Amino acid sequence: MRTPHHRRRGALAALSSVTLLALTACSSAEDTSADDASGAAQAPTAAAPRVAVSYEGGIAVLDGETMEVVADLDSEEFTRLNPAGDGRHVVVTVADGFQLLDTGAGTEDGAAELTGTVFDAEVPGHVVSHAGRTVLYADGTSDTTVLQTADLAAASDSGEAPTTETVEGTEAHHGVSIVLEDGTLLTTVGNEETRSGAVARDADGEVVASNDQCPGIHGEGTAADEVVVFGCEDGALLFADGEFEKLDAPDQPYGRMGNAYVSETSPVVVGDYKTDPDAEGYLLDQLTLIDTETSELEVVDLPEGVEYTFRDVARGPDDRAWVLATDGALHAVDPRTGGLGESFPVVDPWEGPTEWQDPHPSLRIEGDVAYVTDPASSAVHAVDLTDGSVTASAELDVVPNEIAVAAG
């Protein structure tokens, strides 16, 4: 049974003052951590990263070094996977909210399970972890739920849900929120039909800055010095030192950046880029480069045959960007210049999805290792980015879709 949790409009009060969110049993979750997809016994390596891979009706948890399946868990037909920010948990979007997946990374026994902790949300959306907080956004209400990231481990160990605070939204829309180190809440503004910008509220809930010049605002990322970027249909929106700044795309009226790929040690943001709002399919062949120190936005073309979707860009060692392209290779990109470096073939060439939810190759990077899904062969690969070698692979009995990594 769920119990009411604390709700507050605007103000972001001390998290310790709120009530507990109820635990909700998940009748569909089944822990099979002793078996892999073929039924052979596996010994979890809890010190290694864990890789969560969704498929139709379930989630497989893999050992990040051996790529052995350490748990196969029943879930819903389609779920999204989001790192919770603590190196152990993954936040899974389910029909009625955000469910906590304990990957077992870094724990003594290494057991993985879909826990009974579900954070209620009407149409669960984006998950953002930053500055010691994990922030959950509900598209169906525009409410923002905030919890201390460090509380997740204690919650799983004790079986009690962590304390949360919900900041009520105003109009429902597909949006996102982030809480900065000083408690400032940044949240998008919009309604069911349009999205226009973002507002910043201090810890008392007072609006300290706003901007309504970011049509179709989508995506969020934090660069060095806690500069936050949002994508717009005609450029990007930055927030730094208490103020918003709009950057125009070179293509007008439509030059859309919808997703930001960031490193908190780099001032340069890499974003996807699209110039035709009526284009069919989801493949893209340009990247946005935003220098947050100079407020410059540049668009670079990728070579012919190097196309990608929103799932296929990630930041890696030395803050470089990597693109998993339709030619089947991982391509290194210098975020300062947009120039391509080495390329490592990993999977066979592939075509873009008909719908964005459809399985297609995905990329996540942890340290020097890139994790790549290959739905065509039902495989997941670990790639050493220092030399391009595939160090381990998992051959699954299911088609992998989304992927998230818990570093342990």
Buried (B, 14 or more C-beta within 10 A) or exposed (E): EEEEBBEBEBBBBEBEEBEBBBBBEBEEBBBBBBBBBEEEEBEBBBEBBBBBBBBEEBBBBBBBBBBBBBBBBBBBEBBBBBBBBBBBBBBBBBEBBBBBBBBBBBBEEBBBBBBBBBBBBBBBBBBBBBBEBBBBBBBBBBBBBBBBBEBBBEBBEEEBBBBBBBBEBBEBBBBBBBBBEEBBBBBBBBEEEEBBBBBBBBBEBEEEBEBEBBBBBBBBBBBBEBBBBBBBBBBBBBBBEEEBBBBEBEBEEBBBBBBBBBBBEBBBBBBBBBBEEEEEEBBBBBBBBBBBEEBEBBBBEBEEEBBBBBBBBBBBBEBBBBBBBBBBBBBBBBBEEBEBEBBBEBBEEBEBBEEEEBBBBBBBBBEEBBBBBBBBBBBBBBBBBEEBEBEBBBEBEBBBBBBBBBBB
